[in-house]
C-alpha cells in the first residue's frame, strides 16, 4: 500500500468520528432509520433470486396452477412490501439530508466567526475555509453522504455472503470470473478517484474566485460603483475568464477519466459473456435446470454488481472522507495568536506599548517600528498622521487582532498575551473606518441580543438620531437596508456612522476607540460630535484617530505617526508651537480652509 493510500486511510477515523458523533447527538433517529433501510434493501434481491427459479422450473415442468400462483404471490407481494418499506425509509431519511447539511454549514459559519481576525486576511486560511465548505457539500455529500456509504457497505457485505453461498452450491467457477472483474474494476476506480482528488485541489482557488465574481460582487452594495464606473463589462469578463478556467479544470478531469471509464465498460461486457457461456454449457450438459440457470445468471450479475459496489463503497468512502477531512482540518485550524488565562480587573486601565514593532504576516515591511507610549486611565489620546503611517495598525495591535512582531503591549503592567482573550476583548469598543452594519433592526444593530431599551433610547438621542427614528413607522424596530423588507431604510453614510458610535457606546467598555468617526458627517454634524465628545466618552480611556486636526483639541495628548514611528507627542498647543513640526504643518494646511 503506497504512502498516499495510508494517509487517506488515516483520515477515515477522524472524519467518521466527527461526523457520526455530531450527527448522533443531533439526530439519533437518523441512524435507526439508516439501519432499518439497510436491512430491507439487503433482503430485497433474495426474494427474486430464491423464488424465480422455482417459478421457472414449475412452468417448465408440472405447471401446477396453485403452486404457480403461490410462487407468484410470494414474489410479487414480497418485493412490493420490501420496496414500499425501502422507499418509506428513504423518504423519511431525505429530510435529514438538508438538516445535516445545514447544521454542518452552521458549524463552519460559527467557527469562521470565531477565528482569530488575523486568519481572515490569511490566504491559506481562506483556502482552507473554501475547501471545508465545498468538501462538506459538493464533493463528500456531508455527514449524510458518508453515512449512506457506510450503511451501503454493510448491506453489500450481507448480500455478498448470500450470493456467494448460492453460487458455491451450483457453479463455483463463476466466483473466479467475478473476482477477476472486481479486482480490475477496483484498480481502475482507484485511478479515477486520484484524478478526481487532483482535480479538486486544482479547482479550490478557482471556485472561490468564480463565486466572488459570479455572486458576491453583484450584491447591491456595489451597485453605484458598478454603474458610475461602467464596471459591468469588466466584471462579466472576469466571470467569463474564471468560468472558462473552471470548465478547463472539469475538462482536464473528464479527459483523464475517459480511458478508465472505457476500460470498465469493456471488462463488464467480457464478464457478462463469460458468465452466460459457462452457465449455458452447464444447462446443455443438464447439470443445471432452466430455473437454476436463471438463478445463477441473476445471482452472478448481482454478485458482480455488489462486489463492484463494495469496492466502490470503500473507494467512495475514502474519497468522501478525504474531502470531508478538509472540514476537520478547518475546525481544528491552529490559532494565530496564543490565549492566556489571567483575569482582567474591572475598571479603567493603564496601557503601555513597549518597543513595539510590527510587520504583517508574510511581509518584511515594518508598519510600526519601535513604538513606545503609555496611556493613563481615563486619558484621551488623538492619533494623527498621513495615510499608511500605521495608525489603524496601532489600534489592531491594541485590540489583539494581531500580535506585535517584536516588543510587548502591557495592560496594567501585564503582557496582554497573558489575559483571557475574551475578557481582554471585552475591554474595547472600537468604531473602525470600515465598520459594518447588519441587515437587522436599528435596535439590534446597536445592542444585538442584549437589549436595554432605555439605554438604546438614550444613545439614539445622544448621537442625534432620534429625529430620524421618530419618523419611522416601526421606530427602532425598522430593519436596516431594503434587501429583506420593503419598509426597511437605507441610512446615509453619516447616519450609519452615528449608529456605529451608538453601538460602541452601548457596549459600555473602559476603552473607546474611534477611527475616523466623523469621516461621513457634514461639518455641522461633525461639530456636534466634537461638542459632545466628553459627554459621549466621559471619563473612559479614548483613542481618537482623525485626519481632521480640529478634533485633536478635545484630547489630552496627540501622537503624530510618521513612517511607522511616533514622530511627535504632546498636547495640541505644544505640537502646534513646534516650528516646522509635522503637526504644525498639517494643522496650518487644514486651518487655512477655515480662515
VEXVEXDREN-894212 format. One line per 3 residues: number of its first residue (from 1); their letters; for each residue x, y, z of C-alpha. Coordinates in steps of 0.05 Angstrom, whole numbers, plus 5000, padded with zeros to 4 digits. Layout:
REM residues N
NUM = a = X:Y:Z; ...
//
This chain:
REM residues 595
1 = xxx = 5000:5000:5000; 5031:5067:4979; 5041:5126:5026
4 = xxx = 4983:5165:4994; 4933:5109:5009; 4959:5103:5080
7 = xxx = 4948:5178:5091; 4878:5172:5062; 4861:5114:5108
10 = xxx = 4885:5154:5168; 4834:5207:5150; 4775:5158:5155
13 = xxx = 4771:5151:5230; 4775:5225:5249; 4723:5242:5196
16 = xxx = 4675:5185:5216; 4685:5201:5289; 4669:5275:5280
19 = xxx = 4611:5263:5231; 4578:5207:5269; 4587:5235:5339
22 = xxx = 4560:5303:5318; 4502:5274:5277; 4487:5222:5330
25 = xxx = 4480:5274:5384; 4438:5319:5340; 4395:5268:5303
28 = xxx = 4399:5198:5335; 4337:5174:5297; 4375:5183:5232
31 = xxx = 4418:5122:5248; 4358:5079:5268; 4325:5093:5201
34 = xxx = 4390:5080:5163; 4396:5012:5197; 4325:4992:5180
37 = xxx = 4332:5015:5108; 4398:4976:5101; 4366:4912:5126
40 = xxx = 4307:4919:5079; 4349:4935:5018; 4397:4878:5034
43 = xxx = 4339:4829:5035; 4306:4855:4971; 4345:4817:4917
46 = xxx = 4338:4749:4952; 4263:4748:4942; 4272:4744:4866
49 = xxx = 4334:4701:4868; 4303:4647:4911; 4232:4647:4883
52 = xxx = 4243:4659:4808; 4279:4592:4795; 4222:4554:4830
55 = xxx = 4172:4591:4787; 4211:4577:4722; 4220:4503:4738
58 = xxx = 4147:4497:4753; 4129:4529:4686; 4177:4482:4650
61 = xxx = 4151:4421:4689; 4085:4403:4724; 4053:4473:4716
64 = xxx = 4010:4465:4777; 3966:4527:4779; 3963:4531:4855
67 = xxx = 4038:4524:4862; 4050:4576:4807; 4000:4623:4840
70 = xxx = 4034:4614:4907; 4103:4628:4879; 4078:4688:4840
73 = xxx = 4042:4716:4902; 4104:4708:4946; 4148:4741:4892
76 = xxx = 4102:4800:4878; 4078:4813:4949; 4148:4803:4979
79 = xxx = 4181:4851:4930; 4124:4901:4938; 4128:4902:5014
82 = xxx = 4204:4908:5014; 4203:4962:4961; 4149:5000:4998
85 = xxx = 4189:4997:5063; 4253:5017:5028; 4220:5078:4995
88 = xxx = 4187:5097:5061; 4252:5095:5099; 4287:5133:5043
91 = xxx = 4234:5188:5044; 4240:5193:5120; 4316:5198:5114
94 = xxx = 4315:5252:5060; 4292:5305:5109; 4355:5292:5149
97 = xxx = 4400:5306:5090; 4383:5380:5089; 4382:5384:5164
100 = xxx = 4452:5354:5169; 4478:5398:5112; 4450:5460:5145
103 = xxx = 4477:5440:5213; 4549:5429:5189; 4545:5493:5147
106 = xxx = 4525:5529:5210; 4584:5497:5246; 4631:5523:5193
109 = xxx = 4600:5592:5196; 4603:5594:5272; 4676:5572:5271
112 = xxx = 4692:5624:5217; 4665:5679:5261; 4707:5654:5319
115 = xxx = 4773:5650:5282; 4828:5698:5302; 4819:5760:5260
118 = xxx = 4889:5752:5231; 4866:5689:5195; 4810:5727:5159
121 = xxx = 4865:5761:5120; 4907:5699:5110; 4904:5665:5042
124 = xxx = 4918:5595:5069; 4862:5601:5120; 4814:5627:5067
127 = xxx = 4831:5570:5020; 4821:5521:5077; 4753:5551:5091
130 = xxx = 4733:5543:5018; 4758:5471:5019; 4717:5457:5082
133 = xxx = 4654:5486:5050; 4660:5450:4984; 4688:5387:5016
136 = xxx = 4627:5382:5061; 4576:5396:5005; 4592:5385:4931
139 = xxx = 4645:5331:4939; 4632:5289:5001; 4557:5296:5009
142 = xxx = 4569:5314:5081; 4552:5271:5140; 4491:5243:5103
145 = xxx = 4532:5222:5043; 4586:5190:5085; 4535:5153:5128
148 = xxx = 4500:5128:5066; 4565:5098:5040; 4579:5062:5106
151 = xxx = 4510:5032:5111; 4511:5013:5038; 4577:4978:5050
154 = xxx = 4548:4938:5109; 4487:4920:5067; 4531:4897:5010
157 = xxx = 4572:4853:5057; 4507:4818:5076; 4487:4809:5004
160 = xxx = 4555:4783:4982; 4553:4729:5035; 4485:4706:5010
163 = xxx = 4504:4709:4936; 4569:4670:4947; 4532:4616:4985
166 = xxx = 4481:4607:4928; 4534:4606:4872; 4580:4559:4910
169 = xxx = 4523:4508:4913; 4515:4505:4837; 4572:4540:4797
172 = xxx = 4633:4557:4838; 4676:4573:4777; 4635:4637:4768
175 = xxx = 4666:4664:4832; 4735:4665:4799; 4709:4703:4738
178 = xxx = 4673:4753:4782; 4733:4764:4828; 4778:4779:4769
181 = xxx = 4729:4830:4742; 4721:4863:4810; 4797:4866:4821
184 = xxx = 4806:4901:4754; 4749:4948:4769; 4778:4965:4837
187 = xxx = 4846:4984:4807; 4814:5027:4754; 4765:5061:4802
190 = xxx = 4824:5077:4847; 4857:5113:4789; 4793:5151:4775
193 = xxx = 4789:5174:4847; 4861:5200:4845; 4842:5241:4783
196 = xxx = 4782:5269:4820; 4823:5287:4881; 4876:5322:4839
199 = xxx = 4821:5360:4803; 4791:5381:4870; 4857:5411:4891
202 = xxx = 4863:5449:4825; 4793:5477:4829; 4790:5502:4902
205 = xxx = 4820:5571:4886; 4783:5578:4821; 4717:5562:4855
208 = xxx = 4729:5618:4906; 4745:5669:4851; 4687:5644:4809
211 = xxx = 4640:5652:4868; 4666:5722:4883; 4657:5750:4813
214 = xxx = 4595:5710:4798; 4555:5721:4862; 4586:5764:4916
217 = xxx = 4606:5824:4874; 4536:5831:4843; 4510:5848:4912
220 = xxx = 4471:5914:4910; 4523:5946:4956; 4568:5951:4895
223 = xxx = 4512:5979:4852; 4532:6053:4849; 4605:6039:4834
226 = xxx = 4589:5988:4780; 4542:6037:4745; 4581:6101:4753
229 = xxx = 4647:6070:4733; 4616:6025:4680; 4649:5965:4712
232 = xxx = 4597:5915:4688; 4636:5894:4626; 4700:5882:4666
235 = xxx = 4663:5842:4719; 4626:5800:4667; 4692:5787:4631
238 = xxx = 4725:5767:4696; 4667:5719:4709; 4675:5691:4638
241 = xxx = 4750:5682:4649; 4742:5644:4714; 4683:5605:4684
244 = xxx = 4729:5584:4627; 4784:5566:4677; 4733:5525:4717
247 = xxx = 4708:5490:4654; 4780:5475:4634; 4790:5443:4702
250 = xxx = 4730:5398:4693; 4752:5382:4622; 4820:5362:4649
253 = xxx = 4785:5313:4696; 4739:5286:4641; 4797:5276:4592
256 = xxx = 4837:5236:4642; 4776:5196:4666; 4752:5175:4597
259 = xxx = 4802:5118:4584; 4788:5088:4652; 4713:5091:4641
262 = xxx = 4722:5059:4572; 4763:5002:4603; 4710:4990:4656
265 = xxx = 4655:4983:4603; 4698:4933:4565; 4712:4889:4625
268 = xxx = 4638:4890:4644; 4620:4864:4575; 4672:4808:4577
271 = xxx = 4648:4787:4647; 4576:4781:4623; 4596:4739:4561
274 = xxx = 4637:4692:4605; 4581:4683:4655; 4527:4667:4603
277 = xxx = 4574:4620:4565; 4594:4579:4627; 4524:4572:4657
280 = xxx = 4495:4557:4588; 4543:4499:4580; 4521:4471:4648
283 = xxx = 4449:4473:4625; 4465:4439:4559; 4500:4384:4597
286 = xxx = 4438:4380:4642; 4479:4396:4704; 4431:4454:4719
289 = xxx = 4357:4463:4706; 4329:4523:4668; 4305:4552:4734
292 = xxx = 4374:4545:4765; 4404:4576:4701; 4362:4638:4713
295 = xxx = 4382:4637:4786; 4456:4631:4770; 4454:4687:4718
298 = xxx = 4416:4735:4763; 4458:4717:4824; 4524:4723:4785
301 = xxx = 4503:4791:4758; 4480:4812:4827; 4545:4788:4860
304 = xxx = 4585:4821:4805; 4550:4887:4817; 4552:4880:4892
307 = xxx = 4626:4864:4895; 4638:4923:4849; 4593:4962:4895
310 = xxx = 4635:4941:4955; 4699:4965:4921; 4663:5028:4900
313 = xxx = 4637:5037:4972; 4707:5032:5001; 4738:5078:4950
316 = xxx = 4679:5126:4952; 4682:5127:5027; 4757:5141:5026
319 = xxx = 4747:5195:4974; 4689:5227:5011; 4726:5225:5076
322 = xxx = 4786:5255:5041; 4743:5314:5021; 4707:5318:5088
325 = xxx = 4775:5317:5123; 4783:5389:5100; 4725:5405:5147
328 = xxx = 4762:5370:5204; 4825:5409:5188; 4787:5475:5186
331 = xxx = 4751:5462:5251; 4819:5449:5283; 4856:5505:5246
334 = xxx = 4913:5528:5290; 4904:5593:5327; 4942:5653:5300
337 = xxx = 4953:5683:5369; 4963:5650:5437; 4909:5656:5490
340 = xxx = 4922:5668:5564; 4881:5653:5625; 4892:5713:5671
343 = xxx = 4830:5753:5690; 4824:5827:5672; 4809:5871:5732
346 = xxx = 4747:5914:5726; 4754:5990:5719; 4800:6035:5679
349 = xxx = 4867:6010:5654; 4937:6035:5643; 4961:6016:5573
352 = xxx = 5034:6014:5551; 5067:5999:5485; 5138:5979:5499
355 = xxx = 5185:5980:5438; 5131:5950:5394; 5149:5932:5322
358 = xxx = 5101:5900:5273; 5103:5873:5202; 5042:5838:5172
361 = xxx = 5050:5762:5165; 5085:5743:5101; 5119:5811:5093
364 = xxx = 5184:5843:5117; 5158:5914:5115; 5153:5944:5184
367 = xxx = 5087:5981:5191; 5105:6001:5262; 5177:6007:5285
370 = xxx = 5196:6015:5358; 5132:6046:5386; 5137:6068:5459
373 = xxx = 5077:6102:5491; 5038:6099:5555; 4964:6117:5561
376 = xxx = 4940:6131:5631; 4870:6111:5655; 4818:6160:5630
379 = xxx = 4866:6194:5582; 4841:6216:5514; 4894:6205:5461
382 = xxx = 4888:6231:5390; 4927:6194:5336; 4943:6232:5272
385 = xxx = 4987:6222:5212; 4986:6212:5137; 4956:6151:5105
388 = xxx = 4999:6090:5114; 5033:6117:5176; 5009:6058:5219
391 = xxx = 4951:6090:5258; 4899:6036:5246; 4951:5981:5254
394 = xxx = 4967:6010:5322; 4894:6001:5342; 4892:5930:5313
397 = xxx = 4950:5911:5358; 4917:5943:5418; 4854:5902:5405
400 = xxx = 4895:5839:5395; 4871:5829:5324; 4945:5818:5313
403 = xxx = 5004:5809:5359; 5068:5850:5355; 5126:5822:5316
406 = xxx = 5173:5848:5370; 5162:5884:5436; 5102:5878:5481
409 = xxx = 5037:5912:5499; 5020:5917:5573; 4953:5926:5607
412 = xxx = 4960:5946:5680; 5033:5924:5676; 5019:5855:5648
415 = xxx = 5031:5829:5578; 4964:5826:5543; 4981:5756:5517
418 = xxx = 4972:5730:5588; 4900:5752:5594; 4838:5712:5577
421 = xxx = 4825:5731:5505; 4750:5744:5511; 4758:5783:5575
424 = xxx = 4812:5826:5543; 4770:5838:5480; 4712:5859:5525
427 = xxx = 4751:5920:5547; 4747:5954:5479; 4691:5984:5438
430 = xxx = 4720:6006:5371; 4689:6041:5312; 4735:6025:5253
433 = xxx = 4736:6062:5187; 4707:6001:5152; 4654:5985:5205
436 = xxx = 4594:5944:5182; 4520:5948:5198; 4477:5886:5191
439 = xxx = 4410:5874:5158; 4378:5874:5228; 4334:5926:5261
442 = xxx = 4363:5992:5285; 4357:5967:5357; 4392:5901:5341
445 = xxx = 4449:5937:5306; 4462:5976:5369; 4450:5925:5424
448 = xxx = 4448:5858:5387; 4411:5808:5432; 4425:5844:5498
451 = xxx = 4373:5899:5492; 4367:5951:5547; 4310:5992:5517
454 = xxx = 4322:6055:5559; 4397:6053:5544; 4385:6047:5469
457 = xxx = 4336:6105:5471; 4386:6147:5510; 4442:6134:5460
460 = xxx = 4397:6147:5400; 4385:6217:5428; 4458:6226:5446
463 = xxx = 4481:6214:5375; 4422:6255:5350; 4386:6200:5311
466 = xxx = 4321:6207:5350; 4293:6253:5296; 4305:6201:5242
469 = xxx = 4279:6143:5284; 4217:6183:5304; 4195:6188:5231
472 = xxx = 4195:6113:5221; 4131:6074:5229; 4166:6017:5266
475 = xxx = 4215:6063:5301; 4277:6028:5325; 4248:5962:5302
478 = xxx = 4256:5983:5230; 4302:5938:5191; 4364:5970:5162
481 = xxx = 4371:5962:5085; 4315:5945:5038; 4342:5878:5014
484 = xxx = 4296:5840:5062; 4237:5885:5074; 4205:5939:5031
487 = xxx = 4196:5985:5091; 4269:5979:5111; 4313:6041:5108
490 = xxx = 4378:6058:5073; 4414:6103:5124; 4461:6156:5097
493 = xxx = 4535:6149:5110; 4531:6197:5168; 4472:6161:5199
496 = xxx = 4508:6095:5193; 4569:6125:5227; 4526:6151:5284
499 = xxx = 4494:6082:5292; 4564:6052:5296; 4583:6103:5350
502 = xxx = 4519:6086:5389; 4537:6012:5384; 4606:6025:5413
505 = xxx = 4578:6067:5470; 4525:6014:5486; 4579:5962:5498
508 = xxx = 4600:6006:5557; 4673:5987:5559; 4731:6021:5595
511 = xxx = 4764:6038:5528; 4731:6072:5469; 4765:6073:5401
514 = xxx = 4741:6120:5346; 4777:6111:5280; 4756:6168:5233
517 = xxx = 4687:6172:5268; 4665:6236:5231; 4691:6220:5161
520 = xxx = 4620:6213:5133; 4589:6270:5172; 4575:6340:5147
523 = xxx = 4611:6398:5183; 4551:6414:5228; 4542:6342:5250
526 = xxx = 4618:6336:5259; 4618:6397:5303; 4562:6367:5346
529 = xxx = 4602:6303:5355; 4663:6344:5377; 4620:6387:5422
532 = xxx = 4592:6325:5456; 4658:6288:5456; 4667:6288:5531
535 = xxx = 4593:6272:5541; 4599:6213:5494; 4665:6186:5521
538 = xxx = 4661:6212:5593; 4719:6190:5637; 4735:6129:5595
541 = xxx = 4802:6119:5562; 4793:6141:5490; 4834:6133:5426
544 = xxx = 4813:6182:5372; 4841:6174:5301; 4826:6230:5252
547 = xxx = 4854:6268:5193; 4816:6330:5216; 4863:6361:5266
550 = xxx = 4809:6407:5296; 4785:6345:5333; 4852:6340:5369
553 = xxx = 4835:6399:5413; 4787:6354:5451; 4841:6304:5471
556 = xxx = 4893:6307:5526; 4951:6283:5484; 4967:6276:5410
559 = xxx = 5012:6223:5379; 5036:6240:5309; 5054:6178:5269
562 = xxx = 5103:6181:5211; 5139:6123:5177; 5115:6074:5230
565 = xxx = 5142:6115:5288; 5114:6165:5337; 5149:6227:5309
568 = xxx = 5117:6277:5356; 5079:6272:5421; 5045:6325:5465
571 = xxx = 4985:6370:5472; 4955:6410:5415; 4987:6475:5438
574 = xxx = 5055:6442:5447; 5056:6409:5379; 5026:6469:5342
577 = xxx = 5082:6511:5370; 5139:6468:5343; 5169:6508:5284
580 = xxx = 5170:6465:5222; 5138:6407:5260; 5097:6354:5225
583 = xxx = 5034:6370:5266; 5043:6445:5259; 5048:6439:5183
586 = xxx = 4987:6394:5179; 4946:6438:5225; 4964:6501:5187
589 = xxx = 4949:6468:5120; 4879:6450:5144; 4866:6514:5183
592 = xxx = 4874:6558:5121; 4810:6529:5092; 4771:6554:5153
595 = x = 4802:6623:5158
//
